Amino acid sequence: MECRSNGNVYSTIGCNHNQQRKGAEMGKGRLEAFSDGVIAIIITIMVLEMKVPHGDSLDELLPLLPVFFSYVLSFVYVGIYWNNHHHMLHTSTKVTGAMLWANLHLLFWLSLFPFTTGWMGENHFAVAPTALYGVVLLMAAIAYYLLQQVIIRAQGPDSILKKAVGRDWKGKLSPVLYLVAIAATLLSPWISQAIFVTVALIWLIPDRRIENVLPRSQD
């Protein structure tokens, strides 16, 4: 049996093999949609940790302030990851098996944000919850870096992402600051919180490295 493509004749086996390869490839749109869905669920779970008070006075909200502040901090972090994850995938033209697992690894650590956020807020930023929160932030940063390296390796020597991130001083500095924050919990959890906020502010500064590289690469 034969199949035709653009006037050329191929064997049925070869034709089916090519069709199976095309069908087996996952587009980056599906990967991004899955990641967006997980991140949206993470944010939803975090906000549900803030229980509605039974009273109707403003004083009833005071006990919720630690939970609210921890939620705001984690919301900012999740937003940063979502934003940078979107830009990073925008540089990719294909999705490999290694990228799928590296992405799941990142989502695993992000999915722990609701638990550590709630524990830290409910215990008013105590030592153990703050230290665990720092550990999750550290592991999420490492997972993001691994995903970034997997994408760069898949793109080859002319990697767009590699050109965009350059020396990646933010990505290298953040884990170091998280380690310092974890150790600082032994002195004061508030020092750790100040470091967490500092890292978030560093990443909140508009980072247009990928946006600046993509137009040139697409010319």
C-alpha positions as CSV (number, residue, x, y, z in Angstrom):
1,M,0.0,0.0,0.0
2,E,1.1,3.6,-0.7
3,C,0.3,7.0,0.6
4,R,1.0,10.3,-1.2
5,S,2.3,13.7,0.1
6,N,3.0,16.6,-2.3
7,G,3.1,14.2,-5.2
8,N,5.6,11.9,-3.6
9,V,4.9,8.2,-2.9
10,Y,5.7,6.6,0.4
11,S,5.1,3.3,1.9
12,T,2.2,3.0,4.3
13,I,4.5,2.2,7.2
14,G,6.5,5.3,6.7
15,C,3.4,7.4,6.3
16,N,1.9,6.1,9.5
17,H,5.1,6.6,11.3
18,N,5.3,10.3,10.3
19,Q,1.6,10.8,11.3
20,Q,2.2,9.1,14.7
21,R,5.2,11.4,15.3
22,K,3.2,14.5,14.5
23,G,0.3,13.3,16.7
24,A,2.7,12.5,19.6
25,E,4.2,16.0,19.7
26,M,2.7,18.3,22.3
27,G,2.4,22.0,21.5
28,K,3.6,24.6,24.0
29,G,0.1,26.0,24.1
30,R,-1.2,22.9,25.8
31,L,1.7,22.9,28.3
32,E,1.1,26.6,29.1
33,A,-2.7,26.1,29.5
34,F,-2.1,23.2,31.9
35,S,0.4,25.3,33.9
36,D,-2.0,28.3,34.0
37,G,-4.8,26.1,35.3
38,V,-2.6,24.7,38.1
39,I,-1.4,28.2,39.1
40,A,-5.0,29.5,39.1
41,I,-6.0,26.7,41.5
42,I,-3.1,27.5,43.7
43,I,-4.2,31.1,44.1
44,T,-7.8,30.0,44.7
45,I,-6.7,27.6,47.5
46,M,-4.6,30.3,49.1
47,V,-7.4,32.8,49.4
48,L,-9.7,30.2,50.8
49,E,-7.3,29.9,53.8
50,M,-8.7,33.3,54.9
51,K,-11.7,32.3,56.9
52,V,-14.6,34.7,57.1
53,P,-15.1,36.0,60.7
54,H,-18.4,35.5,62.5
55,G,-18.6,39.0,63.9
56,D,-19.5,42.2,62.0
57,S,-17.0,44.6,63.5
58,L,-13.6,45.6,62.1
59,D,-12.0,44.3,65.2
60,E,-12.9,40.8,64.0
61,L,-10.5,41.2,61.1
62,L,-7.4,41.9,63.2
63,P,-6.7,38.2,63.9
64,L,-6.7,37.7,60.1
65,L,-4.0,40.2,59.3
66,P,-1.1,37.7,59.5
67,V,-2.9,35.4,57.2
68,F,-3.7,38.2,54.9
69,F,-0.1,39.5,54.8
70,S,1.2,36.0,54.1
71,Y,-1.4,35.6,51.3
72,V,-0.3,38.9,49.7
73,L,3.4,37.8,49.8
74,S,2.6,34.4,48.3
75,F,0.2,35.9,45.7
76,V,3.0,38.2,44.5
77,Y,5.4,35.3,44.3
78,V,2.9,33.1,42.3
79,G,2.3,36.1,40.0
80,I,6.0,36.5,39.4
81,Y,6.4,32.8,38.5
82,W,3.3,32.9,36.3
83,N,4.6,36.0,34.4
84,N,8.2,34.7,33.9
85,H,6.9,31.2,33.1
86,H,4.8,32.7,30.3
87,H,7.7,34.6,28.8
88,M,10.0,31.7,29.1
89,L,7.7,29.3,27.2
90,H,7.2,32.0,24.6
91,T,10.8,31.4,23.5
92,S,10.1,27.7,22.9
93,T,9.1,26.2,19.6
94,K,8.8,22.7,20.8
95,V,8.1,20.7,23.9
96,T,10.3,17.8,25.0
97,G,9.8,15.1,27.5
98,A,12.4,16.6,29.8
99,M,10.5,19.9,29.6
100,L,7.3,18.2,30.7
101,W,8.9,16.7,33.8
102,A,10.8,19.8,34.7
103,N,7.6,21.8,34.4
104,L,5.8,19.3,36.7
105,H,8.7,19.6,39.1
106,L,8.2,23.4,39.3
107,L,4.4,23.0,39.7
108,F,4.9,20.6,42.5
109,W,6.8,23.1,44.6
110,L,4.4,25.9,43.7
111,S,1.5,23.7,44.8
112,L,2.9,23.7,48.3
113,F,2.5,27.5,48.6
114,P,-1.0,27.3,50.0
115,F,0.0,25.0,52.8
116,T,3.1,26.9,53.9
117,T,1.4,30.2,53.4
118,G,-1.5,29.2,55.6
119,W,0.7,27.6,58.3
120,M,2.9,30.7,58.5
121,G,0.0,33.1,58.7
122,E,-2.0,31.1,61.2
123,N,1.1,31.0,63.5
124,H,2.0,34.6,63.1
125,F,5.2,34.1,61.3
126,A,6.7,31.7,63.8
127,V,10.2,30.2,63.3
128,A,9.3,26.7,62.0
129,P,6.6,27.8,59.5
130,T,8.8,30.7,58.3
131,A,11.7,28.4,57.7
132,L,9.6,25.9,55.8
133,Y,8.2,28.7,53.7
134,G,11.8,29.6,52.8
135,V,12.6,26.0,51.9
136,V,9.6,25.9,49.5
137,L,10.7,29.2,48.0
138,L,14.2,27.9,47.6
139,M,13.1,24.6,45.9
140,A,10.7,26.5,43.6
141,A,13.6,28.8,42.5
142,I,15.8,25.7,41.8
143,A,13.0,24.0,39.9
144,Y,12.5,27.1,37.8
145,Y,16.2,27.3,37.0
146,L,16.2,23.6,36.0
147,L,13.3,24.2,33.6
148,Q,15.1,27.1,32.2
149,Q,18.2,25.0,31.6
150,V,16.2,22.2,30.0
151,I,14.6,24.7,27.5
152,I,18.0,26.2,26.7
153,R,19.5,22.7,26.1
154,A,16.5,21.8,23.8
155,Q,17.0,25.0,21.8
156,G,20.7,24.3,21.1
157,P,23.7,26.5,20.7
158,D,21.7,29.4,19.3
159,S,19.2,29.4,22.2
160,I,17.0,32.4,22.3
161,L,16.3,32.0,26.0
162,K,20.1,31.8,26.7
163,K,20.6,35.1,24.9
164,A,17.7,36.6,26.8
165,V,18.7,35.6,30.4
166,G,22.4,36.4,29.9
167,R,24.2,36.1,33.2
168,D,20.8,35.7,35.0
169,W,22.0,37.5,38.2
170,K,18.4,37.4,39.6
171,G,18.1,33.7,39.2
172,K,21.5,33.1,40.9
173,L,21.0,35.6,43.6
174,S,17.5,34.5,44.7
175,P,18.5,31.0,46.0
176,V,21.4,32.5,48.0
177,L,19.0,35.0,49.6
178,Y,16.5,32.2,50.4
179,L,19.3,30.3,52.2
180,V,20.2,33.3,54.2
181,A,16.5,33.8,55.1
182,I,16.2,30.2,56.2
183,A,19.2,30.6,58.5
184,A,18.0,33.9,59.7
185,T,14.9,32.4,61.2
186,L,17.1,31.3,64.1
187,L,17.7,34.9,64.9
188,S,14.4,36.4,64.0
189,P,11.6,35.3,61.6
190,W,11.1,39.0,60.8
191,I,14.6,39.2,59.2
192,S,13.5,36.3,57.0
193,Q,10.3,38.1,56.1
194,A,12.3,41.2,55.1
195,I,14.5,39.0,52.8
196,F,11.5,37.4,51.2
197,V,9.9,40.8,50.5
198,T,13.3,42.0,49.1
199,V,13.5,39.1,46.7
200,A,9.9,39.7,45.6
201,L,10.7,43.4,45.0
202,I,13.7,42.5,42.9
203,W,11.6,40.3,40.6
204,L,8.8,42.9,40.5
205,I,11.0,45.3,38.6
206,P,10.0,45.0,34.9
207,D,12.3,42.5,33.3
208,R,12.2,42.9,29.5
209,R,15.1,40.6,28.6
210,I,13.0,38.1,26.7
211,E,10.7,40.7,25.2
212,N,13.8,42.5,23.8
213,V,15.3,39.4,22.3
214,L,12.2,37.9,20.7
215,P,11.6,40.7,18.1
216,R,15.1,40.5,16.9
217,S,15.0,36.7,16.6
218,Q,11.7,36.8,14.7
219,D,12.9,39.3,12.1
